[in-house]
Amino acid sequence: GTLRTLSSVINELEIDTIDLLKIDVEGEEYKVLQGIVQNDWSKIKQIVAEVHDIDGRIDNIQSLLKNQGFNITIEKNSLIPDTLKTFNLYAIRT
């Protein structure tokens, strides 16, 4: 199938508000967030994501979300072995 950006889905379904966006895409969280166009960011109130911290990805995601006006909390996912750098990220619009 064809991959679509989140903004293309928001546009197609004429979504005005996303109260909670949950992202669990096995390591492609940053790509999902990059698929949100500027006009759609204000529609998103909260984000929860499982982030695999590979190649500084968690820093990139934090910067992107802070620039969009979110407060961010990051917690180590205690259910996953430490060898996998997996974190739970919570972002709330300020």
ABEGO torsion letter per residue (X at the ends): XBBBBAAAAAAAAGBABBABBBBBAGGAAAAAAAABBAAAAAABABBBBBBBBBGGAAAAAAAAAAAAGBBBBBBBBAABBAABBBBBBBBBBX
